[in-house]
Amino acid sequence: ASAATAPPVIAAKDPFWAMYKSAHDWAPDVVAIRLSQRDLPGYKNEAGKAGIWEAAFASPSLHLFRVYSYAVADVPPGIFKGAKAGLPMRWGGETRDAMAIDLASLNTDSDAAFQAASASAAAWLKSNPGKPLTALELGQTYKFSGPVWYCQWGTKAAGYSVLVDATTGKVLNRK
């Protein structure tokens, strides 16, 4: 896709709700477990925006989960514009580290979470120029009262990560 005609990369909330609607049509009791930025060939993820987003939704009554994706453009052979569902897979229910996301508390979009995380990581980013953002993910665990955005630059061993409260947009911790 040429830069002149390519659709822009987008923040997470709009694609999330498009995927949620599709997932809700599949299973009315659906819960969101994870939302992640992914790489779309020909597009540059930047400032908390991406060309493709991926979300995992689970149905407690069906004991199944599905991974959905939302792309801003068709990228042949296997990526199609809009919300698309993956195959249903067995799901054993919530765990301490993968809980249903409280959607009523999802106030902070990915671009705002990225800005807060970047400000928190500014000194590390300055001393580690060129380190790419390697993870931007929304989830909920027992450690927090609501959903959190996880932002990571570099690797877990040689990088920097920041957690941002998805309700308030405030940085919770960093390392």
N, C-alpha and C positions, 0 to 999 in steps of 0.2 A: 504494500500500500504506500503510495507516495504521500509525503508530508502534507501536500496541498489538499488531498482528497480524503486522507485517513481520518476517521472519527477520533476525537480526543480520548485520552485515558480518563477514567472516571473514579470518583470516590465510591466507597463501598455501599452506602445506604440504599441507593436506587436499585442497583443490581441485586442486593440482598432481598429487598421486598419483592422483586420480580421472581426470584428463586423461591422465596417463601410461599408466594401465591401458587406456584406450580407444585410445590411440596404439599401444601395444604389440600390441593385438589387430589393428590395421591392418597393422603391420609389426614383426615380432619383433626386428629389428635397430635399432629406433628410438633416436634420441638427442635429448635436450632441447637446444634452442639458446637459448631466451629464455623468461622468465616475467615478465609485466607486470600491474600493477594497472590497471584500466580503470574508467570511470564508468558506473554502472548508474542509469538514471533513477529518481528517488524514493528513492535511498539516498545517504548521505554517507560517503565514504571517510574513515577517521580512524585515527590511531595505527598505521599499517601494515596496516590491515584494509580490505577492499573488498567490494562487492556482486558484482563480477564480476572474474575473473582470466582472462588470456589467455596461452597458451603456444604456442610454435612447436616442433614436433617434426619431425625429418628422418630419412629412411631412406637410408643410404649405398648399399644394394643396389638400391633402386628409383630413386635419384636424384630423389626427390620430397620435399617437405615439406608439412606441413599445419599450420594454425593452429587450435587448439582453444580453446574458452571454457568457463568454469564459472561459472554464475550462481546466486545464492542464491534467486532467485525468477523466475517468468515475468513478463516485461514486454512485453506485446503492442505491435506485431505481430511483432517478429523475435527476441526474446530468450526463451529457454526455460531453466527451472531444470535444473541438473545439467551434466554434461559433454557438449559438442557439438563435432563435427568440421567444419571447413571443407573446401573442395575441395582435392584434392592439386595442388601446383604444382611446376614444375621446380626442381631444386636442384643447384647445381654443386659442392656439398661445402663443407667448413669453410673459413673464411678466418681470418686473424690476429685479426680483430675479432669474429668470430662462431664460436666453437669449441663443441664438445659440452660440456655442463655435467657435471662430475664429480659424479654423484649421491651417491656415497659420502661426499663432502665437504659435502653440504648439511645442515649441522647447525643453522643459525640461521634461524628463521622470519622472515617479513616484519615482524611486530610487534616482535620483538627488534631487528632491523636498524634499524627506524624509530626505536626508543628510543635506540640508540647514535648514529644520525645526528643526531637532534634535540638530544641532549646536546652533540654536537660543534658544531652550528650555533646553539646557544643565543644567543650574543652577536649574530650576524647576524639571527636571528629577532626578537630583542628590538628591534633598531634598524630592522627592516622588518616591522612588525606587519601581519597580515592577508595576507601573501604565502602563497598556497596551495602545497601539495605538488603539483608538476606531473608528477613521474615517480617511480615506485618500480618498479624492474626488476632482475631477476636475470639474469646472463649470465656468460660466461667469455671472456677474451681472452688473447693471448700475454703480456700484461704481468703477469699474476698466476698463481700456481701452482694456484689453485683458483677456484671461483665467487665472484662478488662481487655485492652488492646496490648499486645505484645509486639514490640519493635526490636529488631536485632540487626546490628551491623557486624560484618565479619562472621566468625564462627563462635560457637559456645565457648570453646577453649581460648580463642584469640579474637575476642570481639567485645561488644558492648551491647547490653540489652536494657530496655526501659519498659516498665508497665505503666499504662495510662488508664485511669478509671473511665469507663465508657459512659458513666452517668454524669460525672462532673467535668471530665476533661483534664483533671489534675494528675500529675505524676505521682504514682504510688511508691515505686522504688526503682533503683537502677544499679547495674553492676558492670 
